[in-house]
C-alpha cells in the first residue's frame, strides 16, 4: 500500500471545470503537487494525495453545488457539495454516522435526485438521463451486505446481473469465470453455492458481479467492514487494479482510516447539525469539527459553576 503524502490545506470551494467525456492520457511524468481543499460550507473537506502513478485527467462524474433533504424545506443532509471524480482514480468518502455518506452514494448511483444542484455523468445531468440504463450499464455497486442470492451458484449470481442489464457475450459463463480470476478466486468457485463461502469470498463474488456489465464507475459501501486485515489488503488491491490498470473510477464509502489512506483522494463529510456554531478544520487532509460559540459558552458555564462551589 502506498503511504499518502500529507499536504497543506487551502480554502475555497472547488470550481467546476469542463472535463472531456472520455479519459485522456496524462502527458507529464511529474506528478501534480499534493493539495487539500476545504469548502466554504462545513459540509465536506477533500484531501488529494499524490500517488506513484499518472492519473487520467478525464472527469467521469461531477457533483455540482449538490444539496439534499428528505422532505421539501426539511433539514439538509448534504449542502453545496462540489467535487469531480475522474477515471483511473480511487476515492474514499468518510465521515461519522449521520454525515450523509449513504445519501451521497445514492446520489452518485442514480437512485435519487438532489434537492438542489446537479449530478453529472460525462457532462450530462443524471436527472435528464435514463437512470435505469445508467445503473445497469455505467455503474456497478458493491453492497455492504453483498446482496447475493443464496439459492444460486456463484456463476449464476454473476450471470443474473448480465441478464438484467441485457448484456450479450459469446459465453456468459466463461465471462463469469474470467471475472472470478480478476477478484482472486479460482474457476472452481463458479459452481459453489453462496452459503458455502466465507465473508471474504462473498465480497469477492459481489465485486465480480459489479464488474459483470463492464461499468465505468464502481461504488462500494464499506467493502472491508467485516474482513480481517489480510483480506482487506487483497480487496483493496482488487479495487486499486480496477482504477489504475483498467481506468475505472472507484468510489468507496468507509470508516476505516487504512482504507481511506489507500485511496488517491479522501472526501470527508461532516454532519450539518448546528453548522452556525461550527468551523471546519483540516489536519493532514482529514476534517475535524471545532466548536465555536457553543464551546466558549460551555467554558464560561464551567467557570461559573467552579466559582459557586468555592
Order of alpha helices (4+ residues) and beta strands (2+ residues): beta-beta-beta-beta-beta-beta-alpha-beta-beta-beta-alpha-alpha-alpha-beta-alpha-beta-alpha-beta-beta-beta-alpha
